Amino acid sequence: MSMVGSLRKVARLARRGRPVDLSHPARSPLGSTVVNCVIYRDGVRQQAAPSVEESVARVRKRGDGFVWLGLHEPTETEFVRVAELFGLHPLAVEDAIHAQVQQYGDILFAVFKSVAYVEHEELTATSEVVDTGEIMVFAGPDFVVTVRHGRHGSLGSLREGLEADPRQLAKGPAVVLHAIADHVVDDYLTVTDAVQGDIDQVETDVFSPHGSQSADVGRIYQLKRELLELKRAVVPLGRPLQVLTTEPMRSVDHEIQAYFRDVADHLARVIEQITDFAALLDSILQAHLAQVTVKQNEDMRKITAWAAIIAVPTMVCGVYGMNFDHMPGLHWRFGYPVALAVIAAACFVIHRGFKRNGWL
């Protein structure tokens, strides 16, 4: 079932309030998709609880700290259990299909498109350059739920970085939301820098002495397609970041909003780079097509020049091939060699003229 269909079914089940039994002798209560479930109190990682339910119970019993639950491609059943456990609003689950940033009471929901650069030895007309994924974040007063889809976008290093700064992490789930947004946008910068290397290589090939032969137009179109995929992942995040930096939100402290402004600035730089890349690729494509046209014109001039040279012996031989009795030099002893000499001289003069004009 598609992700859209799964989320809609999750929303329906959550609205009905139907309990789901996730017990399985070979799996954790929430299944094998649980990447990590950690309790943080005053920014410090606490001793792990035996289950996700126990972690939530401990935090809510004490009334301080928060739980960070990380999931990777959960099934619809597992996600229903998460929605019930943390009290996620059914509309929040439904909006996971389209929305980027929405707030439901004290719960803030955000979707970030993650991207990764696909390494390749040589760019071809079928090379995959950009791989996209998705990170959904549900941030409440005492929890953060991250749902990751795709082969990349691991948050392990991000978690370790936050744990190294307890004072910042102690400010709550909004700090995690900012860290994820900053992490995703930093990946955008890394990918755009790598894509620029591919564009530079194509540009070098196009403007090399044998550019029309070494540059494959398929490679240029493939880069344009991959750049479009990158643009679709990056550009929609602009409006949500603007919301997070300007509009008051109960889940995001005013002090944390200042950090989102820096992320928005980085995103604006990425969007500007992508726009410049698109314009540059258009120019490279036009230059390549112009080179092909020039090369075809040169070939046509050479063909035309040789056709004109060959026309001389063809015409003379055609005239003498009519077998009339009275023709110049027909019965002359030196007629044949003289005719050949005239043909050769005419061809030489025409060839020299074309050579001077650059046709040959």
N, C-alpha and C positions, 0 to 999 in steps of 0.2 A: 504494500500500500504506500502511496506517496506521502511525503511529509505533510502536505496540505490536508489530505484526507485524515491522517492520523490525528492532527491537531483538532480538527473539527469534531472527531469522535470523542477525543479527550474532553472537549468543552461540553458536549452533550452529557457525558457520564458525570462530569463534575457538577453540572446543574442539577442532575437528578439525585446527587448525593449517594450514589451506589458504592458501597465498600468493595474493595478488591483485595483478594487474598494473594499475596506474593510469596508465600512460604514455599520453599523448595529445598530439599535436603542437600543439594549440591551448589546452592547459590546463596548470596547474601539476601537480606530482606528486600532490597531494591534491585537485585539482579547483578549481573556482571558488568553493567554499564557504569557503575559508580567508580569514578576515578579517585575521588578522595572526599572525605567528610571530616571536617576539623572544627573544633570549638576554639574561638579566640576570646580571651578576656583581658582587657587592658592592653590589647595589641600583642599578647603573648599566647603562643599555641599551648593548648591544654592537653592533658592526657586523653587519648582517644577513647570514645565510648564504644560499647559492643555493637551498637546499631545506630542507624540514622535517627530512628524514633527516640532512642535514649539520648542522643546528642541534643535534639530539639527540646526534650523534656528537661534536661539539665539546665540549658540556657534560660528557658522560660520559668523554671522554678526559682532560680537565683535572681532573675530580672536584670542581668547585665551580660555583656558580651554578645557574640553572634555566632551562628553556624555558617560555614561555607561548604556547600555541597556541590561537587563537580560531577557532571554526567557527560558521557560521550555516546551520542546516537542512541538514546533510550527508546525502548519500544513504547507503543501507546499505553499499554497496561502499566508499565513502570512510571510513565509520566503522569498518569491518572493518580497513582499513589502519591507522587510528589505533590501534585496540585492539592490533594486532600490534606496531606501532612502539613503543608505550609499555608494552607488557606488561600491559595491563589484564586483570584477572581476569574470566573468563567470567561468574561470578556477579554481578560488579559491573555488567556490561552487562545481564544479565537483570533485576537489581533496579532498573535505571533505569526500568522500567515502573511500579513501585509505591513504592519506598523513598524516603525523604527524606535520611537520613544513614546511611551504612554505612562500615565500615572493613574493608579486605581487605589484611592484611599492613601494608605501609608506604603503601598507597594509600587515600586517603579519598575517598569518593564522596558528593556532595550534590546534591539537586534543589531549586531555588527557583522558585516560581511568581512570575513578574513580572506587574505590572499597570500599566495606563496609563489616564488619564482621556480619554474621547473628547469633544472640544469640540463643542458644538452651540449654535446661536443660541437655540433654544427647545425645552424639554423636551416631548416628545409621548408618546403611548402606545406608540410603536414606536422611540423614540430609544435608540441604544446609548450607554451611559454608561461602562461599564468594559470594557476589552479586556485579555485575559489572554494570557500567553505562558509560556515555561519556559526556565530556565537550568540546565544540568547542569554540574557541576564535578567533575573528577577531579584530585585533588592528590596528587602523589607526592613522593619525596625531591628529585627534580631536574626536576620538570615540573609544569605546570598546564595542563589541557585544559578549555576552556570551550566548551560546545555550546549555542547559543542558538536557540530556536524562537519564532516570532512576529514581528510587524511592529515591535515596539518593544524596549526593554531593551538598547540599544546600550551597550557597555562602553568606548567610546573615551574619554570624559571621565574615567571611573574610572581607566583605564590612565595617562592623563596626570597625574592627581592623585597616583597612586602613584609615578610616575617623578620627581615634584617633591620627593619625600621619600626619597632613597636609603637613609638609615639605617634607616627602617622597612622598606622593600622588601628590604633585605639580610637580613632575618630569615627569608626563604624563602617557599615556596608557601602556607603557612598564612596569611600576611598578605594574600595575594590572595583567599583564601577568605573571610577576615573582611571585606575591602573589598567583595566582591560581596554578602555577606549584609547588610552595612550599607547598601549602595546599594539593594538590593531593598526593605528595610524603610523606607528614606527615601522611596522611591516610594510605598509603602503610605500613609505619612503625607500625602504630597502629594495622592494620590487621595482619601483620606477627607476632607481639607479641601475639595476641589472638590465632592465628593458632598454635603457639608453645605450648600453653596450651593444645590444643586438642591432639597434637602429644605426649606431655609428659604423658597425661592420657592413651593413647593407649600403649605407651611404658611401663608404670607401669603395665597395665593389662597383657601385653604379658609376662613380666618377674616376675609376681607374682607367688606364689607357685602353683596356679591352672591356669596358664596362657593359656594353650591350651584350657581350657573350657571357661574362662571369656573373652578372646580376640576373637572377630569376625573378620574374614578376610575381610568381606564386609566393615567394618568400615575403615580398612586400605586402601582398594581400593577407597573408597569414599573420604578419605583425599587426596589420590594421584590425583584423578580427580579434586577436588577443588583447590589443589595446582597448577595443570596445568592451570586451568582457571586464577588463580592469576598471574602465570608466563606470560601468553599471554597478560595480561593487563599491566604488569610492564616492561618487557624486551624491547619491541619496543620503549619505551620512551628514552632509553639510547642514541641512535644516535641523535634524535632531540635536546636533552639537550647539547650534544657535539657541535652541530651546533650553538646553542644560546650562548655558552660560548667562542667559538673560532673564528667563522667567522664574519666579519664585516657586520652589518645590519643597514640600515638607520632608521628603526623603533625602534631600541634598542641602547640606549646610551652605550658607553664603560663602564661607571661607573655602569650601571645596569647589564651589562654582568658579572661583578664580583660576583653579588648576585646569578646568575645562577650556578656558580661553586659550591657553597655550596649545592644547590639543587641536582646537579649531584653527589656530594659526598654521599649525603643521599640515592640517588637512587642506587648507587653502593653497598651500605651497604644492601639495601633491596634485590637486585639481588643475592648477596652473601648468604644472609639468606635463600632465596628460594632454591638456589642450595644445600645448606647444608641440608635443610629440605627434599628435594627429596632424597638425599643420605641416610639420616637417616631413612626415611620411607622404602626405599629399604632394609636396614639392618633389620629393625623391621619385615618386611614381611618375609625375609629369616629366621630370628630367629623363627618366629611363625610357618612357614612351617617345620623347623627342629624339633621344639617341637612336632608338630603333628606326624611327622615321628617316633620320638623316642617313643611317646606314643603308636603308632600302633605296633612298634616292641615289646614293653613291653607286650602289650596285646597278640600278637602272641606267645611270649615265655610262657606266662601263659597258654594259650590254649594248646600249645604243651606239656607242663609239665603235665597238667591234663589228656591229651589224653594218655600220656605214663603210668600214674598211672592206668587209667581205663583199659588199654590194658592187665594188669596182670590178673585180675579176668575174663576178657573177654576170654583170651586165655585158662585159666584153665577150665573154664566152657565149653568152646567150645570143648576141648579135651574130658572131661568126658561126654559130651553130645552125643558122637558118639555111646554110648550104646554097646561097645564090652563086651564080657563075661570075658575076662582076662585082667583086669586093676588093677593097684596098689591100694590096700585098698578098692576095690569095695565091698567085702563081709565082711570087717573088721568092728567091732562094733564101733570103734572110727575113722573110715575113714572120715566121713563127718566133724566132728569138727576139725580134724587135717588139712583137706584140707582148711577149712575156716581160721584156724590159720596161715597156710602157706601163703595164699592170703593176709591176713591182714599184716603179717610181711613183705612180699615183697613190698606191697604198702607203708608201713611206711618207709622202707629203701629208696625207690625211692623218696618219698616225702621229706625226710630229706636231701637227696642229692641235689634235686632241690632248697630247701630252702637255703642251704649253698651257692649255686652258684648264688643266687639272682633271680632265675626264678620264685619263688613264694613268 
